[in-house]
Amino acid sequence: MSNCSSRELVDTVISAASGESLLSPAVASSLLMELEKLVRHNEPGAVGIRALSRREREVLSLVAEGLNNRAFASRLYISENTVKNHVRNIHEKLGVHNRMEAVVRAVREGLLKIA
Protein backbone atom coordinates (compact mmCIF):
# COMPACT_ATOMS: atom_id res chain seq x y z
CA MET A 1 0.00 0.00 0.00
CA SER A 2 2.86 2.38 0.67
CA ASN A 3 3.95 1.99 -2.97
CA CYS A 4 0.72 3.29 -4.49
CA SER A 5 -0.66 6.76 -4.91
CA SER A 6 -3.77 8.02 -3.13
CA ARG A 7 -5.65 7.91 -6.44
CA GLU A 8 -4.67 4.25 -7.00
CA LEU A 9 -5.79 3.40 -3.49
CA VAL A 10 -9.16 5.11 -3.99
CA ASP A 11 -9.63 3.38 -7.37
CA THR A 12 -8.79 0.02 -5.81
CA VAL A 13 -11.28 0.52 -2.98
CA ILE A 14 -14.00 1.56 -5.44
CA SER A 15 -13.25 -1.47 -7.65
CA ALA A 16 -13.37 -3.82 -4.67
CA ALA A 17 -16.62 -2.28 -3.42
CA SER A 18 -18.22 -2.80 -6.83
CA GLY A 19 -17.18 -6.46 -6.86
CA GLU A 20 -14.40 -6.20 -9.40
CA SER A 21 -11.32 -8.40 -9.16
CA LEU A 22 -8.26 -6.75 -7.73
CA LEU A 23 -5.92 -9.17 -9.50
CA SER A 24 -5.12 -9.48 -13.15
CA PRO A 25 -6.42 -12.69 -14.74
CA ALA A 26 -2.85 -14.02 -15.09
CA VAL A 27 -2.04 -13.37 -11.43
CA ALA A 28 -5.39 -14.78 -10.29
CA SER A 29 -4.83 -17.95 -12.34
CA SER A 30 -1.32 -18.41 -10.98
CA LEU A 31 -2.55 -17.83 -7.44
CA LEU A 32 -5.32 -20.41 -7.83
CA MET A 33 -2.86 -23.00 -9.16
CA GLU A 34 -0.57 -22.47 -6.17
CA LEU A 35 -3.53 -22.66 -3.79
CA GLU A 36 -4.63 -25.97 -5.32
CA LYS A 37 -1.11 -27.37 -4.79
CA LEU A 38 -1.16 -26.28 -1.15
CA VAL A 39 -4.60 -27.76 -0.53
CA ARG A 40 -3.63 -31.07 -2.13
CA HIS A 41 -0.39 -31.13 -0.16
CA ASN A 42 -2.10 -30.44 3.16
CA GLU A 43 -5.00 -32.85 2.80
CA PRO A 44 -4.61 -35.90 5.00
CA GLY A 45 -3.03 -38.59 2.89
CA ALA A 46 -2.59 -36.26 -0.05
CA VAL A 47 1.01 -37.23 -0.52
CA GLY A 48 0.04 -40.74 0.44
CA ILE A 49 2.09 -43.71 -0.55
CA ARG A 50 4.95 -41.62 -1.95
CA ALA A 51 5.57 -40.16 1.51
CA LEU A 52 6.20 -43.53 3.13
CA SER A 53 9.79 -44.44 3.92
CA ARG A 54 11.23 -47.75 2.79
CA ARG A 55 10.83 -49.12 6.34
CA GLU A 56 7.22 -47.89 6.58
CA ARG A 57 6.49 -49.71 3.32
CA GLU A 58 7.98 -52.87 4.81
CA VAL A 59 5.84 -52.50 7.92
CA LEU A 60 2.75 -51.89 5.80
CA SER A 61 3.35 -55.08 3.84
CA LEU A 62 3.59 -56.98 7.15
CA VAL A 63 0.37 -55.31 8.30
CA ALA A 64 -1.25 -56.75 5.17
CA GLU A 65 -0.06 -60.20 6.23
CA GLY A 66 -1.95 -59.78 9.49
CA LEU A 67 1.10 -59.95 11.73
CA ASN A 68 1.10 -58.41 15.20
CA ASN A 69 3.65 -55.90 16.50
CA ARG A 70 5.77 -58.57 18.19
CA ALA A 71 6.08 -60.49 14.91
CA PHE A 72 6.95 -57.26 13.03
CA ALA A 73 9.64 -56.47 15.58
CA SER A 74 11.11 -59.96 15.33
CA ARG A 75 11.15 -59.99 11.52
CA LEU A 76 12.56 -56.49 11.16
CA TYR A 77 14.97 -56.65 14.14
CA ILE A 78 13.44 -53.58 15.77
CA SER A 79 11.57 -52.96 19.03
CA GLU A 80 7.80 -53.16 19.36
CA ASN A 81 7.77 -49.44 20.19
CA THR A 82 9.53 -48.71 16.90
CA VAL A 83 6.90 -50.79 15.12
CA LYS A 84 4.17 -48.74 16.83
CA ASN A 85 5.88 -45.53 15.72
CA HIS A 86 6.05 -46.76 12.12
CA VAL A 87 2.37 -47.74 12.16
CA ARG A 88 1.41 -44.35 13.62
CA ASN A 89 3.47 -42.57 10.93
CA ILE A 90 1.82 -44.68 8.22
CA HIS A 91 -1.63 -43.73 9.52
CA GLU A 92 -0.72 -40.03 9.57
CA LYS A 93 0.86 -40.00 6.12
CA LEU A 94 -2.01 -41.91 4.52
CA GLY A 95 -4.74 -40.05 6.41
CA VAL A 96 -6.24 -43.28 7.74
CA HIS A 97 -7.45 -44.36 11.17
CA ASN A 98 -6.58 -48.03 11.36
CA ARG A 99 -4.49 -50.80 9.83
CA MET A 100 -7.27 -52.06 7.58
CA GLU A 101 -7.74 -48.62 6.02
CA ALA A 102 -3.97 -48.39 5.50
CA VAL A 103 -3.89 -51.72 3.67
CA VAL A 104 -6.89 -50.80 1.51
CA ARG A 105 -5.25 -47.49 0.60
CA ALA A 106 -1.97 -49.25 -0.26
CA VAL A 107 -3.78 -51.72 -2.51
CA ARG A 108 -5.71 -48.93 -4.26
CA GLU A 109 -2.50 -46.95 -4.82
CA GLY A 110 -0.70 -49.99 -6.21
CA LEU A 111 1.84 -50.45 -3.41
CA LEU A 112 0.43 -53.81 -2.31
CA LYS A 113 -0.98 -56.53 -4.50
CA ILE A 114 -3.71 -58.91 -3.39
CA ALA A 115 -2.50 -62.50 -3.71
Secondary structure, DSSP 8 states (H G I E B T S, - for coil): -TTS-HHHHHHHHHHHHTT--SS-HHHHHHHHHHHHHHHHHHSTTSSGGGG--HHHHHHHHHHHTT--HHHHHHHHT--HHHHHHHHHHHHHHHT-SSHHHHHHHHHHTTSS---
